[in-house]
Amino acid sequence: MDDRKPPKARRFVESVMTIAKPVLVVDGAGLGIAALGALFVEHRVACAAFVAAGRVVGIVSSNDLARTRRIVRDQHALVTDVMAHAAPIPPTHTILESAADLATANLDYLVVVSEGRPVGVVHACDVLAWFARRHGIRSAGFPASASLRSNT
């Protein structure tokens, strides 16, 4: 057996995802950008999954807002103006599959869905941190983040 391989449970996104509580789920995409920004601050989150008719239809992250400052300045701008395609995946999706999905679709986040409802998100950094741990790579000058320490 290869000693570098993590336990089997570590190979699935459920082992690296951000759990649902810090993930903001909003029903309906008619929300304004300013209201979304207020929700980010109020709930201390960096992304929101959007649900319509019981399905995840999109996701907006603070990165999306930062990339589209011109739209954000428009007081009448809606979430749909900046919403990215949601890529729902099950908790049993492998981390390697998730890495491929993130890179292929050029996404920051994947929405983890179980029994039709969002239960968490996987950020590209979650996947990179897993690869770094798996290969014993530590930062040369930056302290490990809390998420990197907690999943070792």
N, C-alpha and C positions, 0 to 999 in steps of 0.2 A: 504494500500500500504506500502511496506517495504521501509523505509527511506534510507536504506543503498544501494539500487539499483541505479545505475547511470541512467541518461536519456537514452532512447532507442538508440539514435544515438551513444552513447559511447560504445555500445556493438559490433560494427562492426570494422574490422581492419582498415577501412578507417579513423577512428577517432584516431588511434595511429600510423599509418604507417609514414615512412619518405617519403615525397613527391618526385616525380620523379626528380626534378632538382638536388638534391644531389646524385641521383642514377645514376651511370655510366652504360650506355647500350652500349655494344660492339657487332657489327655484325661480327660474325665469331670467331671461337675458335683457329685459327692458330696463334694467338698473342703470343709472347714470354713473359716469366715471368718478365724479366727486363723491357720491354715496359709497362706491366701492372702496375708494381710498380711505374713507372714514371707517368702513368695516374692517379693513386691513389693520388700521391702528387700534380700533376697539378690541378686536379679537387677537391681536398680536400674531398675525399670520402673514405669509409672503405670497400666498396664492389662493385662488378660489375656484372650485369646480362648479360649473353651471349645469343645472338639471332642468329638463323640460319633458313633460309627459312621462316622467319616471326614468328617463335616460340621461346619461351624461352627454351633453352636447358641446361643451367647450371648457376651456380653462384660461384664466387670466392670472399672471404672476406680476409681482412688483417689477420684474425685469421687462415684461411686456409694456408696463406703464412707462418705465424709464426710456424705452426705445421709441416711444411714440409721444414724446412730450408735446409736440404740436397739437395732436388730437386731444390730449389731456387738458390743455389750456381752454379748449372749447367747452363752455359751461353746459352745452346741450349734448355733448358726446355721450354715447351709450357704450355699455360694455361690449356690445356686438362690434363696435368699431375697432377694438383691440383684442378681442377674444381669439385664442388659438384653437385649432382643432384639438379635441380631446382624444386621447388614445387609451381607452379603457382596457385594462389587463386584469386577469385574475391574480389572487395572492400567490398562486402556484406558478406563475410565470417565472422563468429562470432569470437570474441576474444577467446572464449572457444575452438572452433574448431581449431583455430590457435595454441593454447597452446598444444592441443593434437597432432597436426601435427608436431610441433617442437620437442616435447618429443619423439614421436613414431619413427620419422625418424632421430633423433639425429642431427638436423640441427640448425644452428645459425640464418638463415634468411629464410623467405618465400618471394617470388616475387609476388607482387600484380599486376594483369593484368586486363585491361579493354579494351574491343573491340580488343583483340588480341595483345595489346602492353603493356609493363611494365609501370606502373604509380607510383610505389613506392615499398618499401620493409618493412617488419615487422621483427624486430630483437627480439630475445627471451627476451631481456631486456625491450623492449617496452611492451610486454605482462606482464612481472613481475611488471613493474611500474604501469600498469593499475590495476592489482590485489591489489597492495599495496594501491593505492588511494582508490579503491572501499571499502577496509576494514579499511581505516583510519590509516594505518600503516605508520609511519615515521621512518627514520633512527635514530638510537641511537647516531650516532657520525659523520655521513657524511653529508655535505650540499647537498641539493637536486640538481640534475643536471638540466640543462636548459630544457631538454625534460620532466622531471618529473614535473617541475613547470608549463610548458606551457600547459599541458593537464589536469589541475585540474579544 
